[in-house]
Amino acid sequence: METLTQSQRATLEAALRELAAELEASLAQSRDAAQPVDLEDPIGRVSRMDAMQQQSMARASRHRATARLERVQAALRRMKAGEYGDCLRCDEPIGFGRLATAPEAATCVRCQSEIEASRSAG
Ligand SMILES: [Zn+2]
């Protein structure tokens, strides 16, 4: 894999900032939806179950968004430190193709698949 060029790096930094802003906006927007359902609310059992289901979906999606935002912020810190674009595991360049799809990626494709393989192995 090639190391990133200056302009690729700039593209990815812009993508990371945009991603961070989007995630922050969606987290702010979904904050109310993830609030616990008020069981005293006189809305009837079915709508309450509905509300609870929506709340748990909102929570799961907030959880994913929070985790991704953390990865995005970590990537921005690595960029600031001049360490962005190299795999945290093997130190090889991650490659622009992978970063273009997932600018927050901290590992190369090979390491990522090894991590996933060892994770599913137990
Ligand atoms: Zn690697």
Backbone and ligand atoms as CSV (ligand in chain L), in Angstrom:
chain,resi,resn,atom,element,x,y,z
A,1,MET,N,N,0.832,-1.210,0.000
A,1,MET,CA,C,0.000,0.000,0.000
A,1,MET,C,C,0.861,1.253,0.000
A,2,GLU,N,N,0.401,2.259,-0.719
A,2,GLU,CA,C,1.085,3.544,-0.769
A,2,GLU,C,C,0.720,4.388,0.453
A,3,THR,N,N,1.687,5.196,0.914
A,3,THR,CA,C,1.309,6.182,1.930
A,3,THR,C,C,0.458,7.265,1.278
A,4,LEU,N,N,-0.295,7.977,2.094
A,4,LEU,CA,C,-1.224,8.970,1.563
A,4,LEU,C,C,-0.484,10.178,1.013
A,5,THR,N,N,-1.022,10.723,-0.067
A,5,THR,CA,C,-0.494,11.994,-0.559
A,5,THR,C,C,-1.118,13.122,0.272
A,6,GLN,N,N,-0.526,14.300,0.111
A,6,GLN,CA,C,-1.017,15.476,0.845
A,6,GLN,C,C,-2.504,15.723,0.564
A,7,SER,N,N,-2.904,15.580,-0.706
A,7,SER,CA,C,-4.286,15.909,-1.043
A,7,SER,C,C,-5.245,14.810,-0.586
A,8,GLN,N,N,-4.788,13.558,-0.604
A,8,GLN,CA,C,-5.619,12.476,-0.066
A,8,GLN,C,C,-5.859,12.692,1.432
A,9,ARG,N,N,-4.789,13.090,2.108
A,9,ARG,CA,C,-4.894,13.341,3.534
A,9,ARG,C,C,-5.902,14.472,3.827
A,10,ALA,N,N,-5.816,15.528,2.999
A,10,ALA,CA,C,-6.736,16.661,3.177
A,10,ALA,C,C,-8.186,16.230,2.937
A,11,THR,N,N,-8.385,15.392,1.897
A,11,THR,CA,C,-9.724,14.870,1.605
A,11,THR,C,C,-10.267,14.082,2.790
A,12,LEU,N,N,-9.405,13.226,3.351
A,12,LEU,CA,C,-9.839,12.376,4.458
A,12,LEU,C,C,-10.086,13.192,5.726
A,13,GLU,N,N,-9.277,14.223,5.921
A,13,GLU,CA,C,-9.494,15.064,7.097
A,13,GLU,C,C,-10.846,15.766,6.995
A,14,ALA,N,N,-11.155,16.277,5.796
A,14,ALA,CA,C,-12.460,16.921,5.584
A,14,ALA,C,C,-13.582,15.921,5.826
A,15,ALA,N,N,-13.398,14.681,5.330
A,15,ALA,CA,C,-14.422,13.648,5.507
A,15,ALA,C,C,-14.613,13.340,6.992
A,16,LEU,N,N,-13.512,13.269,7.729
A,16,LEU,CA,C,-13.596,12.987,9.172
A,16,LEU,C,C,-14.338,14.102,9.905
A,17,ARG,N,N,-14.015,15.356,9.554
A,17,ARG,CA,C,-14.680,16.473,10.224
A,17,ARG,C,C,-16.176,16.490,9.929
A,18,GLU,N,N,-16.502,16.184,8.674
A,18,GLU,CA,C,-17.903,16.146,8.282
A,18,GLU,C,C,-18.643,15.033,9.031
A,19,LEU,N,N,-17.974,13.887,9.110
A,19,LEU,CA,C,-18.541,12.732,9.792
A,19,LEU,C,C,-18.772,13.047,11.273
A,20,ALA,N,N,-17.790,13.690,11.903
A,20,ALA,CA,C,-17.912,14.056,13.312
A,20,ALA,C,C,-19.095,14.991,13.516
A,21,ALA,N,N,-19.229,15.975,12.613
A,21,ALA,CA,C,-20.330,16.937,12.738
A,21,ALA,C,C,-21.681,16.247,12.562
A,22,GLU,N,N,-21.750,15.321,11.576
A,22,GLU,CA,C,-22.999,14.591,11.345
A,22,GLU,C,C,-23.383,13.742,12.544
A,23,LEU,N,N,-22.386,13.041,13.075
A,23,LEU,CA,C,-22.660,12.156,14.209
A,23,LEU,C,C,-23.079,12.962,15.435
A,24,GLU,N,N,-22.394,14.086,15.659
A,24,GLU,CA,C,-22.761,14.933,16.789
A,24,GLU,C,C,-24.184,15.459,16.628
A,25,ALA,N,N,-24.523,15.858,15.407
A,25,ALA,CA,C,-25.875,16.367,15.152
A,25,ALA,C,C,-26.912,15.285,15.379
A,26,SER,N,N,-26.627,14.077,14.891
A,26,SER,CA,C,-27.632,13.032,15.036
A,26,SER,C,C,-27.735,12.576,16.493
A,27,LEU,N,N,-26.627,12.636,17.218
A,27,LEU,CA,C,-26.684,12.302,18.649
A,27,LEU,C,C,-27.499,13.344,19.410
A,28,ALA,N,N,-27.311,14.596,19.065
A,28,ALA,CA,C,-28.053,15.657,19.738
A,28,ALA,C,C,-29.543,15.519,19.437
A,29,GLN,N,N,-29.842,15.155,18.184
A,29,GLN,CA,C,-31.217,15.042,17.762
A,29,GLN,C,C,-31.929,13.854,18.406
A,30,SER,N,N,-31.183,12.748,18.608
A,30,SER,CA,C,-31.825,11.535,19.117
A,30,SER,C,C,-31.790,11.472,20.642
A,31,ARG,N,N,-31.258,12.502,21.259
A,31,ARG,CA,C,-31.136,12.477,22.722
A,31,ARG,C,C,-32.503,12.264,23.375
A,32,ASP,N,N,-33.515,12.971,22.915
A,32,ASP,CA,C,-34.849,12.860,23.509
A,32,ASP,C,C,-35.471,11.484,23.278
A,33,ALA,N,N,-35.239,10.946,22.070
A,33,ALA,CA,C,-35.837,9.662,21.728
A,33,ALA,C,C,-35.297,8.541,22.598
A,34,ALA,N,N,-34.073,8.713,23.127
A,34,ALA,CA,C,-33.456,7.653,23.914
A,34,ALA,C,C,-33.769,7.783,25.406
A,35,GLN,N,N,-34.517,8.808,25.757
A,35,GLN,CA,C,-34.900,8.964,27.160
A,35,GLN,C,C,-35.786,7.796,27.595
A,36,PRO,N,N,-35.667,7.382,28.858
A,36,PRO,CA,C,-36.526,6.295,29.344
A,36,PRO,C,C,-37.998,6.653,29.184
A,37,VAL,N,N,-38.801,5.612,28.862
A,37,VAL,CA,C,-40.230,5.841,28.698
A,37,VAL,C,C,-40.853,6.085,30.066
A,38,ASP,N,N,-41.644,7.114,30.149
A,38,ASP,CA,C,-42.325,7.443,31.392
A,38,ASP,C,C,-43.507,6.492,31.582
A,39,LEU,N,N,-43.404,5.589,32.562
A,39,LEU,CA,C,-44.439,4.571,32.746
A,39,LEU,C,C,-45.721,5.166,33.312
A,40,GLU,N,N,-45.646,6.355,33.827
A,40,GLU,CA,C,-46.815,7.031,34.383
A,40,GLU,C,C,-47.607,7.755,33.301
A,41,ASP,N,N,-46.989,7.843,32.134
A,41,ASP,CA,C,-47.626,8.558,31.037
A,41,ASP,C,C,-48.911,7.831,30.634
A,42,PRO,N,N,-50.047,8.504,30.638
A,42,PRO,CA,C,-51.316,7.829,30.335
A,42,PRO,C,C,-51.512,7.613,28.841
A,43,ILE,N,N,-50.722,6.706,28.238
A,43,ILE,CA,C,-50.808,6.544,26.787
A,43,ILE,C,C,-51.290,5.170,26.368
A,44,GLY,N,N,-51.644,4.310,27.328
A,44,GLY,CA,C,-52.123,2.990,26.936
A,44,GLY,C,C,-50.978,2.011,26.743
A,45,ARG,N,N,-51.289,0.713,26.916
A,45,ARG,CA,C,-50.253,-0.300,26.960
A,45,ARG,C,C,-49.529,-0.467,25.622
A,46,VAL,N,N,-50.313,-0.516,24.525
A,46,VAL,CA,C,-49.713,-0.764,23.215
A,46,VAL,C,C,-48.791,0.376,22.808
A,47,SER,N,N,-49.269,1.591,22.968
A,47,SER,CA,C,-48.402,2.706,22.588
A,47,SER,C,C,-47.199,2.798,23.516
A,48,ARG,N,N,-47.381,2.338,24.760
A,48,ARG,CA,C,-46.230,2.351,25.662
A,48,ARG,C,C,-45.175,1.331,25.204
A,49,MET,N,N,-45.655,0.130,24.801
A,49,MET,CA,C,-44.713,-0.875,24.298
A,49,MET,C,C,-44.012,-0.382,23.039
A,50,ASP,N,N,-44.803,0.282,22.219
A,50,ASP,CA,C,-44.276,0.886,21.009
A,50,ASP,C,C,-43.192,1.906,21.347
A,51,ALA,N,N,-43.501,2.745,22.309
A,51,ALA,CA,C,-42.558,3.773,22.732
A,51,ALA,C,C,-41.292,3.148,23.295
A,52,MET,N,N,-41.463,2.027,24.044
A,52,MET,CA,C,-40.293,1.385,24.632
A,52,MET,C,C,-39.418,0.750,23.566
A,53,GLN,N,N,-40.086,0.187,22.539
A,53,GLN,CA,C,-39.330,-0.419,21.449
A,53,GLN,C,C,-38.570,0.651,20.662
A,54,GLN,N,N,-39.251,1.748,20.419
A,54,GLN,CA,C,-38.592,2.845,19.709
A,54,GLN,C,C,-37.431,3.389,20.519
A,55,GLN,N,N,-37.634,3.442,21.823
A,55,GLN,CA,C,-36.592,3.946,22.692
A,55,GLN,C,C,-35.376,3.020,22.652
A,56,SER,N,N,-35.620,1.694,22.643
A,56,SER,CA,C,-34.472,0.799,22.655
A,56,SER,C,C,-33.748,0.809,21.310
A,57,MET,N,N,-34.515,1.025,20.225
A,57,MET,CA,C,-33.861,1.174,18.931
A,57,MET,C,C,-33.045,2.463,18.875
A,58,ALA,N,N,-33.631,3.516,19.437
A,58,ALA,CA,C,-32.918,4.792,19.465
A,58,ALA,C,C,-31.639,4.660,20.281
A,59,ARG,N,N,-31.724,3.891,21.372
A,59,ARG,CA,C,-30.546,3.689,22.206
A,59,ARG,C,C,-29.451,2.938,21.477
A,60,ALA,N,N,-29.851,1.858,20.782
A,60,ALA,CA,C,-28.874,1.059,20.037
A,60,ALA,C,C,-28.207,1.914,18.971
A,61,SER,N,N,-28.991,2.742,18.304
A,61,SER,CA,C,-28.385,3.532,17.236
A,61,SER,C,C,-27.511,4.648,17.815
A,62,ARG,N,N,-27.896,5.174,18.980
A,62,ARG,CA,C,-27.038,6.160,19.654
A,62,ARG,C,C,-25.717,5.520,20.084
A,63,HIS,N,N,-25.822,4.262,20.530
A,63,HIS,CA,C,-24.640,3.538,20.958
A,63,HIS,C,C,-23.652,3.384,19.799
A,64,ARG,N,N,-24.205,3.000,18.626
A,64,ARG,CA,C,-23.351,2.859,17.444
A,64,ARG,C,C,-22.753,4.203,17.038
A,65,ALA,N,N,-23.597,5.250,17.064
A,65,ALA,CA,C,-23.122,6.573,16.658
A,65,ALA,C,C,-22.034,7.074,17.612
A,66,THR,N,N,-22.217,6.823,18.914
A,66,THR,CA,C,-21.219,7.249,19.897
A,66,THR,C,C,-19.900,6.533,19.667
A,67,ALA,N,N,-19.965,5.224,19.424
A,67,ALA,CA,C,-18.746,4.444,19.197
A,67,ALA,C,C,-18.029,4.935,17.940
A,68,ARG,N,N,-18.816,5.227,16.897
A,68,ARG,CA,C,-18.188,5.687,15.653
A,68,ARG,C,C,-17.587,7.081,15.834
A,69,LEU,N,N,-18.296,7.944,16.567
A,69,LEU,CA,C,-17.786,9.280,16.822
A,69,LEU,C,C,-16.448,9.201,17.565
A,70,GLU,N,N,-16.347,8.260,18.504
A,70,GLU,CA,C,-15.076,8.096,19.215
A,70,GLU,C,C,-13.957,7.682,18.271
A,71,ARG,N,N,-14.288,6.774,17.330
A,71,ARG,CA,C,-13.265,6.360,16.363
A,71,ARG,C,C,-12.869,7.515,15.448
A,72,VAL,N,N,-13.876,8.318,15.069
A,72,VAL,CA,C,-13.602,9.471,14.212
A,72,VAL,C,C,-12.707,10.473,14.939
A,73,GLN,N,N,-13.021,10.726,16.209
A,73,GLN,CA,C,-12.211,11.675,16.975
A,73,GLN,C,C,-10.794,11.159,17.191
A,74,ALA,N,N,-10.681,9.849,17.415
A,74,ALA,CA,C,-9.350,9.256,17.571
A,74,ALA,C,C,-8.557,9.405,16.276
A,75,ALA,N,N,-9.241,9.224,15.141
A,75,ALA,CA,C,-8.577,9.376,13.837
A,75,ALA,C,C,-8.106,10.813,13.643
A,76,LEU,N,N,-8.936,11.786,14.056
A,76,LEU,CA,C,-8.536,13.192,13.941
A,76,LEU,C,C,-7.323,13.487,14.829
A,77,ARG,N,N,-7.274,12.869,16.002
A,77,ARG,CA,C,-6.101,13.052,16.878
A,77,ARG,C,C,-4.856,12.452,16.246
A,78,ARG,N,N,-5.014,11.272,15.631
A,78,ARG,CA,C,-3.861,10.658,14.953
A,78,ARG,C,C,-3.404,11.539,13.798
A,79,MET,N,N,-4.363,12.165,13.125
A,79,MET,CA,C,-4.018,13.035,12.012
A,79,MET,C,C,-3.197,14.228,12.506
A,80,LYS,N,N,-3.636,14.805,13.601
A,80,LYS,CA,C,-2.942,15.939,14.208
A,80,LYS,C,C,-1.527,15.532,14.631
A,81,ALA,N,N,-1.398,14.309,15.114
A,81,ALA,CA,C,-0.107,13.816,15.590
A,81,ALA,C,C,0.769,13.310,14.445
A,82,GLY,N,N,0.230,13.340,13.207
A,82,GLY,CA,C,0.985,12.868,12.061
A,82,GLY,C,C,1.096,11.355,11.977
A,83,GLU,N,N,0.163,10.665,12.648
A,83,GLU,CA,C,0.217,9.202,12.659
A,83,GLU,C,C,-0.910,8.588,11.847
A,84,TYR,N,N,-1.698,9.452,11.229
A,84,TYR,CA,C,-2.884,8.965,10.530
A,84,TYR,C,C,-2.509,8.203,9.266
A,85,GLY,N,N,-3.258,7.146,8.988
A,85,GLY,CA,C,-3.087,6.429,7.735
A,85,GLY,C,C,-2.247,5.174,7.846
A,86,ASP,N,N,-1.579,5.025,9.011
A,86,ASP,CA,C,-0.827,3.799,9.224
A,86,ASP,C,C,-1.623,2.885,10.149
A,87,CYS,N,N,-1.533,1.591,9.879
A,87,CYS,CA,C,-2.239,0.606,10.681
A,87,CYS,C,C,-1.680,0.598,12.106
A,88,LEU,N,N,-2.567,0.660,13.089
A,88,LEU,CA,C,-2.117,0.677,14.489
A,88,LEU,C,C,-1.534,-0.665,14.900
A,89,ARG,N,N,-1.845,-1.709,14.124
A,89,ARG,CA,C,-1.425,-3.033,14.523
A,89,ARG,C,C,-0.103,-3.432,13.862
A,90,CYS,N,N,0.011,-3.193,12.547
A,90,CYS,CA,C,1.217,-3.648,11.851
A,90,CYS,C,C,2.067,-2.492,11.315
A,91,ASP,N,N,1.542,-1.249,11.442
A,91,ASP,CA,C,2.322,-0.075,11.057
A,91,ASP,C,C,2.449,0.145,9.553
A,92,GLU,N,N,1.792,-0.689,8.765
A,92,GLU,CA,C,1.807,-0.510,7.314
A,92,GLU,C,C,0.735,0.524,6.937
A,93,PRO,N,N,0.941,1.253,5.823
A,93,PRO,CA,C,-0.105,2.182,5.380
A,93,PRO,C,C,-1.431,1.452,5.142
A,94,ILE,N,N,-2.520,2.049,5.583
A,94,ILE,CA,C,-3.831,1.417,5.467
A,94,ILE,C,C,-4.324,1.429,4.023
A,95,GLY,N,N,-3.990,2.465,3.290
A,95,GLY,CA,C,-4.409,2.551,1.887
A,95,GLY,C,C,-5.594,3.486,1.724
A,96,PHE,N,N,-5.529,4.319,0.678
A,96,PHE,CA,C,-6.545,5.340,0.484
A,96,PHE,C,C,-7.918,4.735,0.211
A,97,GLY,N,N,-7.949,3.621,-0.517
A,97,GLY,CA,C,-9.223,2.993,-0.864
A,97,GLY,C,C,-10.043,2.671,0.369
A,98,ARG,N,N,-9.394,2.045,1.346
A,98,ARG,CA,C,-10.088,1.678,2.578
A,98,ARG,C,C,-10.466,2.926,3.378
A,99,LEU,N,N,-9.552,3.880,3.441
A,99,LEU,CA,C,-9.825,5.094,4.216
A,99,LEU,C,C,-10.923,5.941,3.589
A,100,ALA,N,N,-11.025,5.869,2.257
A,100,ALA,CA,C,-12.074,6.635,1.589
A,100,ALA,C,C,-13.450,6.104,1.989
A,101,THR,N,N,-13.551,4.801,2.193
A,101,THR,CA,C,-14.826,4.212,2.630
A,101,THR,C,C,-15.032,4.386,4.127
A,102,ALA,N,N,-13.958,4.257,4.899
A,102,ALA,CA,C,-14.052,4.353,6.349
A,102,ALA,C,C,-12.875,5.176,6.860
A,103,PRO,N,N,-13.011,6.518,6.801
A,103,PRO,CA,C,-11.862,7.362,7.161
A,103,PRO,C,C,-11.423,7.200,8.612
A,104,GLU,N,N,-12.278,6.594,9.449
A,104,GLU,CA,C,-11.913,6.410,10.854
A,104,GLU,C,C,-11.160,5.102,11.090
A,105,ALA,N,N,-10.937,4.316,10.002
A,105,ALA,CA,C,-10.278,3.024,10.159
A,105,ALA,C,C,-8.894,3.180,10.790
A,106,ALA,N,N,-8.614,2.328,11.778
A,106,ALA,CA,C,-7.337,2.409,12.482
A,106,ALA,C,C,-6.434,1.242,12.130
A,107,THR,N,N,-6.967,0.284,11.384
A,107,THR,CA,C,-6.185,-0.892,11.009
A,107,THR,C,C,-6.356,-1.164,9.514
A,108,CYS,N,N,-5.378,-1.844,8.935
A,108,CYS,CA,C,-5.477,-2.198,7.527
A,108,CYS,C,C,-6.462,-3.362,7.354
A,109,VAL,N,N,-6.830,-3.622,6.107
A,109,VAL,CA,C,-7.809,-4.673,5.821
A,109,VAL,C,C,-7.357,-6.021,6.385
A,110,ARG,N,N,-6.054,-6.333,6.188
A,110,ARG,CA,C,-5.548,-7.629,6.626
A,110,ARG,C,C,-5.662,-7.777,8.145
A,111,CYS,N,N,-5.199,-6.754,8.869
A,111,CYS,CA,C,-5.282,-6.812,10.327
A,111,CYS,C,C,-6.731,-6.873,10.793
A,112,GLN,N,N,-7.589,-6.071,10.143
A,112,GLN,CA,C,-8.992,-6.057,10.528
A,112,GLN,C,C,-9.601,-7.447,10.395
A,113,SER,N,N,-9.265,-8.149,9.294
A,113,SER,CA,C,-9.863,-9.470,9.124
A,113,SER,C,C,-9.263,-10.468,10.116
A,114,GLU,N,N,-7.989,-10.272,10.458
A,114,GLU,CA,C,-7.397,-11.140,11.485
A,114,GLU,C,C,-8.042,-10.902,12.848
A,115,ILE,N,N,-8.295,-9.615,13.163
A,115,ILE,CA,C,-8.930,-9.277,14.431
A,115,ILE,C,C,-10.321,-9.901,14.498
A,116,GLU,N,N,-11.066,-9.778,13.375
A,116,GLU,CA,C,-12.412,-10.335,13.354
A,116,GLU,C,C,-12.389,-11.855,13.437
A,117,ALA,N,N,-11.409,-12.474,12.778
A,117,ALA,CA,C,-11.297,-13.924,12.826
A,117,ALA,C,C,-10.994,-14.404,14.255
A,118,SER,N,N,-10.080,-13.694,14.935
A,118,SER,CA,C,-9.729,-14.127,16.294
A,118,SER,C,C,-10.885,-13.843,17.249
A,119,ARG,N,N,-11.654,-12.788,16.948
A,119,ARG,CA,C,-12.792,-12.458,17.783
A,119,ARG,C,C,-13.882,-13.536,17.673
A,120,SER,N,N,-14.137,-13.966,16.411
A,120,SER,CA,C,-15.201,-14.957,16.252
A,120,SER,C,C,-14.732,-16.336,16.687
A,121,ALA,N,N,-13.400,-16.542,16.739
A,121,ALA,CA,C,-12.875,-17.821,17.217
A,121,ALA,C,C,-13.013,-17.907,18.733
A,122,GLY,N,N,-13.186,-16.786,19.347
A,122,GLY,CA,C,-13.506,-16.887,20.741
A,122,GLY,C,C,-12.596,-16.100,21.629
L,1,ZN,ZN,ZN,-2.244,-3.891,9.669
